[in-house]
Every structure is written in C-alpha cells, then in structure tokens.
C-alpha cells in the first residue's frame, strides 16, 4: 500500500471516529453549502468522506451519495454506524489521485483532502478526476486549511490556501462563485482556520 494509505488506515484503526481532530457532529458549513448548490435528489461525491457524518445528513435530505476515501477502515466505521442505511450509499476505497470516475456527479465535496496534496503531480491528478466527475454546470465545494491554519495535520504536511490561490488551482475548468473563512473547533478544544470555496464547472 502507498505510504499515505497505510497512514490513514492506521489512524482510523487506532482512533475512535469522534476523537480525530477533524470530527464534526454537525458537518457545517459543508452541509449548508451542498444544500445551497445542489438540486433535490442530486448526486453527491464526498471525497475523503471517511467516517464523517455528512453522509448521514445527505441521506436524510434525499441526496444520492457516493463516499470515497483512501482508508477502507474509515469507510467500515461509517457503514457500521449507518447499519441498513449504508446500502443506500456507494462506497469507494481509492486514492483520489489514481481514481478514474465512471459516472458524473452534480456536486463534488471535499473537506480537507486537497490540502494534503503537496506535489504538483498529485494536484493535477486530483483536478483531472474532479473535472471528469463533475458535469458542466455542476458544482464543487472545497475546504482546505487557510493561510493562518495549521501547517500540518495528523503528522503530515499540508498546503494552505486563501480564496485567490485556491481558485487558481481549479481554473479554467471551474469558476469560483463564493468563498468563506471558517473556524473549526476540534474535539480537543483547538481552533483550526479553514478556507472554503464553491466552484461551478464551466
């Protein structure tokens, strides 16, 4: 397995899903941004969704959900939590930089995967998958650490962004339609500054 896959498999095998720094009982602002930019019943791809509770809320609202994560151990925790409802979700264990989508989605959501891609090659592979997966007129909701956010997460380095640099990463295939600076309060009592952007596929 790639080093990053080993890393995330071990994180979720070792820690409870509610103990990781990125845990959110209510996945805000992701949920609000998805509802604002996806029509009822839309197809949503949650990239790096892992054991997140976002999938639960999206099901409640009638969306068709695909969750992709590099760590099968994280997806297993989400399936166990959802029980019978897990069968309504498409689960994909894959490295996003190597994944080739076989369908298109109305909205692509990523809270904190893209900022782990520290090489131009990995970011290009990500953009290629995203452009292939989102139909024209569809949207992407991307959350990364802000310029004044953490320089690393879970022991790994990250790239930090503001609205201009994040928008530049996805041009010209995606046009920015909104951006927000968000404080995430971790289970341990810390605060992490995030940069969120919403983009439309052109």
Secondary structure, DSSP 8 states (H G I E B T S, - for coil): --HHHHHHHHHHHHS-TTTSTT--SS-TTHHHHHHHHS-TT-EEEEET-TT-THHHHHHHTT-EEEEEES-HHHHHHHHHHHGGGGGGSEEEE--TTT---SS-EEEEEEESSGGG--SHHHHHHHHHHHHHHEEEEEEEEEEEEBTTS-SEETTEE---B-HHHHHHHHTTTEEEEEEEEEEEE-TTS-EEEEEEEEEEE-
